[in-house]
Amino acid sequence: MAKVAVCLSGCGVFDGSEIHEAVLALLALDQAGAQVICCAPDKPQMHVVDHVQQKPAEGQTRGVLAESARIARGRITPLSAVEAREIDALIFPGGFGAAKNLCTFATGGADCEVDPDVERLVNDMIEMGKPVGFMCIAPALMARIAGRRRIAPTLTIGTDAKTAAAVEKMGAKHRNCPATDIVVDSQYRIVSTPAYMLASGPAEVFQGAKKLVDEVLKLAKK
């Protein structure tokens, strides 16, 4: 049974993990019989967004770990405690939290910084030849890590030209891809899917998520 860590970034599309993406990835992992560890950085969110008004909620603060626990039904592990040697694969759902809390791509673009524990774990996975999956905007953080490592993995964020240009500026290669499909970099064992960068609803997200999970698990066996 493969042991897969799913790194969450909060709870809610505008300031945390995109809930559909996270849950559908977890569903695909459960269907495949994988053992899942949900994890998240134990730190404050960049900000809190009122999801009705779709505007920042002034004066509010929330923690990434505590909010991620809502998706994980309370079973959440601090990212700092997750070691690459103890897992077989790693998956990052999208949502603005991936670009706000796991890295600063939402504010810094191609000059963004990556959370130290995220960068540590991803680097260790690559060093050990273990697969990593990225959904939606999450490939942006991989692009930043890739640039620091001086490698050029092939990723997708869908078809948005501006975001794709930023991904390539950071050092990765971008490939257009529909929401229902994946891009696989077999050299670095990196799998990505556009999810809600393009998807019209959960059904399309799930098609991409399932393909991503299946490919990640296949790579984990090699």
Secondary structure in CASP SS format (residue, H / E / C, confidence):
PFRMAT SS
TARGET T0000
AUTHOR 0000-0000-0000
METHOD secondary structure of the structure
MODEL  1
M C 1.00
A C 1.00
K E 1.00
V E 1.00
A E 1.00
V E 1.00
C E 1.00
L C 1.00
S C 1.00
G C 1.00
C C 1.00
G C 1.00
V C 1.00
F C 1.00
D C 1.00
G C 1.00
S C 1.00
E C 1.00
I H 1.00
H H 1.00
E H 1.00
A H 1.00
V H 1.00
L H 1.00
A H 1.00
L H 1.00
L H 1.00
A H 1.00
L H 1.00
D H 1.00
Q H 1.00
A C 1.00
G C 1.00
A C 1.00
Q E 1.00
V E 1.00
I E 1.00
C E 1.00
C E 1.00
A E 1.00
P C 1.00
D C 1.00
K C 1.00
P E 1.00
Q C 1.00
M C 1.00
H C 1.00
V C 1.00
V E 1.00
D E 1.00
H C 1.00
V C 1.00
Q C 1.00
Q C 1.00
K E 1.00
P E 1.00
A C 1.00
E C 1.00
G C 1.00
Q C 1.00
T C 1.00
R C 1.00
G E 1.00
V H 1.00
L H 1.00
A H 1.00
E H 1.00
S H 1.00
A H 1.00
R H 1.00
I H 1.00
A C 1.00
R C 1.00
G C 1.00
R C 1.00
I C 1.00
T E 1.00
P E 1.00
L H 1.00
S H 1.00
A H 1.00
V C 1.00
E C 1.00
A H 1.00
R H 1.00
E H 1.00
I C 1.00
D C 1.00
A E 1.00
L E 1.00
I E 1.00
F E 1.00
P C 1.00
G C 1.00
G C 1.00
F H 1.00
G H 1.00
A H 1.00
A H 1.00
K H 1.00
N C 1.00
L C 1.00
C E 1.00
T C 1.00
F H 1.00
A H 1.00
T H 1.00
G H 1.00
G H 1.00
A H 1.00
D H 1.00
C C 1.00
E C 1.00
V E 1.00
D C 1.00
P H 1.00
D H 1.00
V H 1.00
E H 1.00
R H 1.00
L H 1.00
V H 1.00
N H 1.00
D H 1.00
M H 1.00
I H 1.00
E H 1.00
M C 1.00
G C 1.00
K C 1.00
P C 1.00
V E 1.00
G E 1.00
F E 1.00
M E 1.00
C C 1.00
I C 1.00
A C 1.00
P H 1.00
A H 1.00
L H 1.00
M H 1.00
A H 1.00
R H 1.00
I H 1.00
A H 1.00
G H 1.00
R H 1.00
R H 1.00
R C 1.00
I C 1.00
A C 1.00
P C 1.00
T E 1.00
L E 1.00
T C 1.00
I C 1.00
G C 1.00
T C 1.00
D C 1.00
A H 1.00
K H 1.00
T H 1.00
A H 1.00
A H 1.00
A H 1.00
V H 1.00
E H 1.00
K H 1.00
M H 1.00
G C 1.00
A C 1.00
K E 1.00
H E 1.00
R C 1.00
N C 1.00
C C 1.00
P C 1.00
A C 1.00
T C 1.00
D C 1.00
I C 1.00
V E 1.00
V E 1.00
D E 1.00
S C 1.00
Q C 1.00
Y C 1.00
R C 1.00
I E 1.00
V E 1.00
S E 1.00
T E 1.00
P C 1.00
A H 1.00
Y H 1.00
M H 1.00
L C 1.00
A C 1.00
S C 1.00
G C 1.00
P H 1.00
A H 1.00
E H 1.00
V H 1.00
F H 1.00
Q H 1.00
G H 1.00
A H 1.00
K H 1.00
K H 1.00
L H 1.00
V H 1.00
D H 1.00
E H 1.00
V H 1.00
L H 1.00
K H 1.00
L H 1.00
A H 1.00
K H 1.00
K C 1.00
END
